[in-house]
Amino acid sequence: QLAAMLAVALQAERLVLLTSQDGIQRDFGTATQARIARLSVADAAQHIDESVSVGGTGGARSKIQAADIALAGHAAVVIAQVADETSIQQAIDGVIGTTVVE
């Protein structure tokens, strides 16, 4: 959430939240798991559970909370996997990750 608060304070145009998954996943952990390309904050609850990530502290829920803060500050938000040096540009271009909207 600190990144989102910083984005708002700096009046950033965009916040890219990097993670180990390619954005928010539908049916996470199942055979039908798939990336959600565009997701509203309101609809996010049906796609994420209460668990936290193994390597992080808040899992998808904390990223949606951060997205909500950044969106309130008029920053566009993408949640995407950091796979290589092109990940950020691919996320901005909508090739990977989840674009979060209000």
C-alpha positions as CSV (number, residue, x, y, z in Angstrom):
1,Q,0.0,0.0,0.0
2,L,3.0,2.3,0.5
3,A,3.7,2.2,-3.3
4,A,0.1,3.3,-3.9
5,M,0.3,6.1,-1.4
6,L,3.6,7.3,-3.0
7,A,2.0,7.1,-6.4
8,V,-0.9,9.4,-5.2
9,A,1.5,11.8,-3.5
10,L,3.6,12.1,-6.6
11,Q,0.5,12.4,-8.8
12,A,1.8,9.4,-10.9
13,E,-0.1,8.6,-14.0
14,R,0.3,4.8,-13.5
15,L,1.2,2.3,-10.8
16,V,2.6,-1.1,-11.8
17,L,2.5,-3.6,-9.0
18,L,4.8,-6.5,-9.7
19,T,4.2,-10.0,-8.3
20,S,5.0,-13.7,-8.9
21,Q,1.7,-14.3,-10.7
22,D,0.6,-12.9,-14.1
23,G,-1.9,-10.5,-12.5
24,I,-5.1,-11.6,-10.7
25,Q,-6.1,-15.1,-11.5
26,R,-9.6,-16.6,-12.0
27,D,-9.9,-20.0,-10.2
28,F,-6.4,-19.7,-8.7
29,G,-4.8,-23.1,-8.0
30,T,-7.2,-25.1,-10.2
31,A,-7.0,-26.6,-13.6
32,T,-9.1,-23.7,-15.0
33,Q,-6.8,-21.0,-13.5
34,A,-6.5,-18.1,-16.0
35,R,-5.4,-14.5,-16.0
36,I,-8.1,-11.8,-15.7
37,A,-7.1,-9.1,-18.1
38,R,-9.3,-6.3,-16.7
39,L,-10.9,-6.3,-13.2
40,S,-12.8,-3.8,-11.1
41,V,-12.0,-3.4,-7.4
42,A,-15.6,-4.3,-6.6
43,D,-15.4,-7.5,-8.6
44,A,-12.0,-8.5,-7.2
45,A,-13.4,-10.1,-4.0
46,Q,-15.0,-13.0,-6.0
47,H,-11.6,-13.9,-7.5
48,I,-9.3,-13.7,-4.5
49,D,-9.3,-15.5,-1.1
50,E,-8.2,-14.6,2.3
51,S,-4.8,-16.3,2.1
52,V,-1.5,-14.5,1.9
53,S,1.2,-15.2,-0.6
54,V,4.0,-17.6,0.3
55,G,6.8,-15.2,-0.5
56,G,5.0,-11.9,0.3
57,T,2.9,-10.5,3.0
58,G,-0.6,-9.9,1.6
59,G,-1.3,-11.8,-1.5
60,A,-3.7,-10.6,-4.1
61,R,-5.9,-8.9,-1.6
62,S,-3.2,-6.4,-0.6
63,K,-2.6,-5.6,-4.2
64,I,-6.3,-4.8,-4.8
65,Q,-6.2,-2.6,-1.7
66,A,-3.2,-0.8,-3.1
67,A,-4.9,-0.5,-6.4
68,D,-8.0,1.1,-4.8
69,I,-5.8,3.7,-3.1
70,A,-4.0,4.5,-6.4
71,L,-7.2,4.6,-8.4
72,A,-8.7,7.1,-5.9
73,G,-5.7,9.3,-6.7
74,H,-6.3,9.0,-10.4
75,A,-3.4,6.7,-11.3
76,A,-4.0,3.8,-13.7
77,V,-3.1,0.4,-12.1
78,V,-1.7,-2.8,-13.5
79,I,-0.8,-5.9,-11.4
80,A,1.7,-8.1,-13.4
81,Q,4.3,-10.7,-13.1
82,V,8.0,-9.7,-13.2
83,A,9.4,-12.3,-15.5
84,D,12.1,-10.4,-17.4
85,E,13.3,-6.9,-18.4
86,T,10.3,-6.4,-20.7
87,S,7.7,-7.1,-18.0
88,I,6.9,-3.5,-17.1
89,Q,6.4,-2.4,-20.7
90,Q,4.3,-5.5,-21.4
91,A,2.2,-4.7,-18.4
92,I,1.7,-1.1,-19.5
93,D,0.8,-2.3,-23.0
94,G,-1.8,-4.8,-21.6
95,V,0.0,-7.9,-22.9
96,I,0.5,-9.3,-19.4
97,G,-1.1,-8.7,-16.0
98,T,-4.4,-7.4,-14.8
99,T,-5.6,-3.8,-15.4
100,V,-7.5,-2.8,-12.3
101,V,-10.3,-0.3,-12.7
102,E,-12.7,1.4,-10.2
